[in-house]
Amino acid sequence: MKIVGKHFMPTNIEPYNDEGQRHGHWVVYWAFNNQLYYKGEYVNGKRHGPWVTYFADGELLGEGTCDMGERVGLWTIAHQRIFYT
């Protein structure tokens, strides 16, 4: 298990590259209730590909796609549980 701030990754895979940057597929859970927090891919420390983030109760917080750290295309973000696209 890897600790990521107040969250954790239940994996034995080293999620960092040789330079210490986040790299590879990340699946992170809320530590206090084991609900999925976010999942997505990092490439040399930058978010890349589809990303999804959830509230602690499991409801969708946001989702979209990144291209080497930049948000691209349509993102859906919940603000005070009201969704905007």
Summary of the structure (lengths in Angstrom):
residues: 85
radius of gyration: 13.3
end to end distance: 34.5
largest distance: 40.4
contacts: 205
relative contact order: 0.15
helix: 0%
strand: 62%
